[in-house]
Structure formats: structure tokens, C-alpha cells
């Protein structure tokens, strides 16, 4: 670093690692915990009725399945599931995707003894639905005028229902469930974790939705730019976003969390990523990436090191 790029802004935003580690989260609204706890209780009353169907392809490490389950609002969530091709199922994972959606399961995860669900959050990829735009810049604005109808709340509920589906399909993994989420899925994960006791460990990779007031001041090429434009036109976005701040939610997370956060990222501004890590209330580990949402010389090396770190972090699960 610094990297040669064509962005009309500095994707480090002038922050060093030391200054990133000093970014503090905003204070929560008084009813933040009550808002999310009530949504969690409602989601737990939904029967997911999960279904698995064998995919038409083979893999040496996994058996692969198409996944469907029911989420809140009677929305059907589609995705994939992997189980070991050989050996016992000892653990379970839910894996969240980025705002680009998901075209299939991740076949390079360092878990050979786990049932792994890859849900597509509502409106995206296999969970496309009329009334929810499927492009990031429009999806992130869907329902934003009302905190109770904002699409991100439904996506958090999709994650909780994925855990319900996982435990219905594989009850033997109860007490040994982990979550991994990247970018969009990292932010949704941070919002979901404080209220979900069935998840025991989590990894968040370049997570978004951290420190919403600060995000509104930082240009990006990601979904945050659509929110900045909306705020410029309407001026009232924080009435909703105060409840959808992943750094605020992190204050309430007590389980061990491993975070991969980037020093340079044109899509998810690094101060928001580090605000989430800094706010985590429980045991936490940090893996510093040179860059996120960007190709850089050390990326293959860092990807390998991160995979090893993730495997080690989830070993106690």
C-alpha cells in the first residue's frame, strides 16, 4: 500500500491501523435491544419446514443439496447445503453471502465434519421475490422509510430461520453451530448475533453496516453510496439506520468472534469494519487484510492464511 487505483476517493479514507482501532461505535437507541429481541422471538415462532434435494453434480469432499426453507412473512428462502461425503457430522454452519448474491456453495471452506447451509437472503439470488429489488443499490433501500419494514430486518430473520432449519435437519449439531458472513453477510451476521444464543462462534469478513453515521460521510462504490444519495434527497434515514448499525449491535455480542477487516476497501469503508470489531463485547480476534473488495498482490497469500485462521478459530466448536 498505497495501491494504484482509479477511484475518485481514497479507499483508506486517511485512516491508519492505529486510528482504525480507535473508531468507537455510536450509542444505541434506548429501545435497540427491545426492538431486536421482539423480532427474534417472533422469528423463533416460525416453522422453517426445510427441504433438501440432491444437486445434480458430485464433489469429492461433499454431498451437495438444493435448500429451501420458510422465513418470516411466508417468504421462501433458497440456497444450498453441503454435508461431508465421508465421516460424521459433528458441527453445523450457516454461511452468509455478499451483496453480489450467491451462485453456489463455497467448496473451499476448511470444514470436513460439518453440515453447512448457504441461504440466499430475501430478494437475492435463489430468494428473488416480487417487491424486493435484486440489485444492491435498490435492495439496500427497500423499506428504509420504516424500521419495521426495512428489508435488512427480514434478512436478519432469514439468518435466524436458517439456524432453525439447520437444527431441524441436523439436530445432532445443537450447541455446535457457527456462522460465517462476508461483506453484506458480515453486517447481517453482526446484527443477528446478539439475540441468537444457538450460534456459539462467528467469523465476519469485511463486514458492512458498521457505524452508520460515519458511513453517510464516506463515498464508496458499494451499497452505502445508495444510502448516501437517499439521505441527500430525503434527510431522514438515520431514524431507521440507528437500528441497523452493525457496530451498535456488536456492543451486545458476547460470543467469540473472528473478524477479517481491511485497511483499504472501496466498497465497505474500513472505519465501519473496524467499528464493528472494536465494539465487540466478548472474546475477539482480528485478521488484518491489506485490502477488501479489491485485487492486490498479497491476496492469494492472505486468503490462505485467513483460511487457516478460520479453521483454528472454529476448532473448539
Secondary structure, 3 states (H helix, E strand, C coil): CCCCCCCCCCCCCCCCHHHHCCCCCCCCCCCHHHHHHHHHHHHHCCCCCCEEEECCCCCCCEEEEEEEEECHHHCEEEEEEEEECCCCCCEEEEEECCCCCCCCCCCCCCCCCEEEEEECCCCCHHHCECCECCCHHHHCCCCCCCCCCCHHHHHHHHHHHHHHHHHHHCHHHCCCEEEEEECHHHHHHHHHHCCCCCEEEEEEECCCCCCHHHHCCCCCCCHHHHHHHHHHHHCCCHHHHCCCCHHHHHCCCCCEEEEEEECCECCCCHHHHHHHHHHCCCCEEEEEECCECCCCCCHHHHHHHHHHHHHHHCCCC
